[in-house]
Amino acid sequence: MRGVTSPPMKRISLHAAGAAALALSFLTSCQMFGSGDTGPGKVNDLVGWIERVYVDSELARQEVRSALGQLQAIVGKEFTGDPVPAFQSFVEAIKRSEDQAKKLTSAVGPMKRTADPVFKRWATDLESFHSVELRQRSQERLLDTRRRYDAIVTAVDPMQVSLEKFNKSLRDHSLFLGHDFNAGSVAAIRNDVQTLSLLAKDLDAQLEASMRAAKAYVDSAALPVSASPGGTPGR
């Protein structure tokens, strides 16, 4: 599809422990398969964008936890640190969370634009089969793959809304404290921070759901790759 830049194509391991390692693997990988208007190349483009959604969701979850943790620290009753650098660190954490949310959005859009022609072409090509049995198998695979993709969209769309709401709330708290950071003002917003913590908990679950849906799609639809010399799967 014209206008969509293909993401890096090397398969990444979605079982990796750290999101930073996942992001590094994804962003520095070279292409393993050529992209084309049809065939495995275009399918692999879609898988690549879904992998990026996975990575950016995990990174967003880390930034959400970091920003919330810093806010909780500076409004905590036991806070004894230097308020000026602590507040600055909180503001910087908000910026990182906002930036990561933008990166996630920049992956979701191309993913959706890439998916539409992939599934349309697959459905159209069903009519080209001579074998009824293979046509039925392909149709079943199409329906199953489409369900997996729809599960990603179902998880990602409300998650992005929640993420934006959370970041705006963080920004409001920074504005409040930026003009009135003292014992009285901190006590005044302590209950608000507890409410924000509940929002963050729900958001964390939404991010996890989007990652789980993305991983299920990749595990099912990624192109087969050969094993590395050490016997470890190429993904």
Secondary structure as GFF3:
##gff-version 3
##sequence-region A 1 235
A	DSSP	alpha_helix	19	28	.	.	.	ID=ss1
A	DSSP	alpha_helix	40	75	.	.	.	ID=ss2
A	DSSP	alpha_helix	83	125	.	.	.	ID=ss3
A	DSSP	three_ten_helix	126	128	.	.	.	ID=ss4
A	DSSP	alpha_helix	132	179	.	.	.	ID=ss5
A	DSSP	alpha_helix	183	221	.	.	.	ID=ss6
###
